[in-house]
Amino acid sequence: MNTNTLNVTAKQAEGWINEYAPFLLNRAYFLLSNKEDAEDVVQDVFLSVCQNNTTHSGKSSVKTWLTAILHHKIADFYKKKYQSKSVNFSTIFDVHGVWKDEGDISVWNNEEDLIDNEEFSTTLQGCISKLPTLWKVIICDVYFERRKAAEICTEKNLTDSNYWKILQRSRLQLKDCLQVNWFNS
């Protein structure tokens, strides 16, 4: 055993929680975009450190060590979340990438009727409010402020691919939310 190895005591763990929990929560929230999931994962980090008689080798700082454990816990979180879910795109698209059935999206083609509908606007704002903060800002910048992608990327320090991925995921989340809260209600 390395002479620098340190078994974690309850008192040390308590000190680490006080010192590093805010940083780990911010990091987890950034990676998960959900406050409750972030809190659960950070709690798992500290439980793992305390329950598994974990040792810190001293080769890195405690903060770096805990951050590495956090990243492993987040990877496990995503593996578990998406492990059993699979999408069969052949049921949605034909071999040329064209929608097979437009029945699902035909209700979206009446946007003229929805623009002035106050109830729809309220529902849309509710759906937008559920988005992660950065996604919400980008959606508002693009669709309400009519700002250009390059301008948003520069201001938010985003790469083009990151911008387009956020926009795509935001649209999908909004579509799902509106489908449940407006079109199917």
Contacts in CASP RR format, 6 or more apart in sequence:
PFRMAT RR
TARGET T0000
AUTHOR 0000-0000-0000
METHOD contacts of the structure
MODEL  1
MNTNTLNVTAKQAEGWINEYAPFLLNRAYFLLSNKEDAEDVVQDVFLSVC
QNNTTHSGKSSVKTWLTAILHHKIADFYKKKYQSKSVNFSTIFDVHGVWK
DEGDISVWNNEEDLIDNEEFSTTLQGCISKLPTLWKVIICDVYFERRKAA
EICTEKNLTDSNYWKILQRSRLQLKDCLQVNWFNS
2 57 0 8 1.000
2 58 0 8 1.000
4 57 0 8 1.000
4 58 0 8 1.000
4 59 0 8 1.000
5 55 0 8 1.000
5 56 0 8 1.000
5 57 0 8 1.000
5 58 0 8 1.000
6 12 0 8 1.000
6 55 0 8 1.000
6 56 0 8 1.000
6 57 0 8 1.000
6 58 0 8 1.000
7 53 0 8 1.000
7 55 0 8 1.000
8 49 0 8 1.000
8 50 0 8 1.000
8 53 0 8 1.000
8 54 0 8 1.000
8 55 0 8 1.000
8 56 0 8 1.000
10 50 0 8 1.000
13 46 0 8 1.000
13 49 0 8 1.000
13 50 0 8 1.000
16 46 0 8 1.000
16 49 0 8 1.000
16 62 0 8 1.000
16 66 0 8 1.000
17 46 0 8 1.000
20 62 0 8 1.000
20 63 0 8 1.000
20 66 0 8 1.000
21 42 0 8 1.000
21 46 0 8 1.000
23 63 0 8 1.000
23 67 0 8 1.000
24 42 0 8 1.000
24 45 0 8 1.000
24 66 0 8 1.000
24 67 0 8 1.000
24 70 0 8 1.000
25 38 0 8 1.000
25 39 0 8 1.000
25 42 0 8 1.000
27 67 0 8 1.000
27 70 0 8 1.000
28 37 0 8 1.000
28 38 0 8 1.000
28 39 0 8 1.000
28 41 0 8 1.000
28 42 0 8 1.000
28 70 0 8 1.000
28 74 0 8 1.000
29 35 0 8 1.000
29 38 0 8 1.000
31 38 0 8 1.000
31 74 0 8 1.000
32 38 0 8 1.000
32 41 0 8 1.000
32 74 0 8 1.000
32 77 0 8 1.000
33 132 0 8 1.000
33 135 0 8 1.000
37 77 0 8 1.000
41 70 0 8 1.000
41 73 0 8 1.000
41 74 0 8 1.000
41 77 0 8 1.000
42 70 0 8 1.000
44 73 0 8 1.000
45 66 0 8 1.000
45 69 0 8 1.000
45 70 0 8 1.000
45 73 0 8 1.000
48 54 0 8 1.000
48 69 0 8 1.000
48 73 0 8 1.000
49 66 0 8 1.000
49 69 0 8 1.000
56 62 0 8 1.000
56 65 0 8 1.000
57 65 0 8 1.000
58 65 0 8 1.000
60 68 0 8 1.000
91 100 0 8 1.000
92 99 0 8 1.000
92 100 0 8 1.000
92 101 0 8 1.000
93 99 0 8 1.000
93 100 0 8 1.000
94 100 0 8 1.000
99 105 0 8 1.000
107 183 0 8 1.000
108 175 0 8 1.000
114 120 0 8 1.000
120 182 0 8 1.000
123 178 0 8 1.000
123 181 0 8 1.000
123 182 0 8 1.000
124 174 0 8 1.000
124 178 0 8 1.000
124 182 0 8 1.000
126 177 0 8 1.000
126 181 0 8 1.000
127 173 0 8 1.000
127 174 0 8 1.000
127 177 0 8 1.000
127 178 0 8 1.000
127 181 0 8 1.000
128 136 0 8 1.000
128 139 0 8 1.000
128 140 0 8 1.000
128 174 0 8 1.000
129 136 0 8 1.000
130 173 0 8 1.000
130 177 0 8 1.000
131 139 0 8 1.000
131 170 0 8 1.000
131 173 0 8 1.000
131 174 0 8 1.000
134 156 0 8 1.000
134 166 0 8 1.000
135 166 0 8 1.000
135 169 0 8 1.000
135 170 0 8 1.000
135 173 0 8 1.000
136 170 0 8 1.000
137 156 0 8 1.000
138 152 0 8 1.000
138 156 0 8 1.000
138 163 0 8 1.000
138 166 0 8 1.000
138 167 0 8 1.000
138 170 0 8 1.000
139 167 0 8 1.000
139 170 0 8 1.000
139 171 0 8 1.000
139 174 0 8 1.000
141 147 0 8 1.000
141 152 0 8 1.000
142 149 0 8 1.000
142 152 0 8 1.000
142 167 0 8 1.000
149 160 0 8 1.000
149 163 0 8 1.000
149 164 0 8 1.000
152 158 0 8 1.000
152 163 0 8 1.000
153 159 0 8 1.000
153 160 0 8 1.000
153 163 0 8 1.000
156 163 0 8 1.000
158 166 0 8 1.000
END
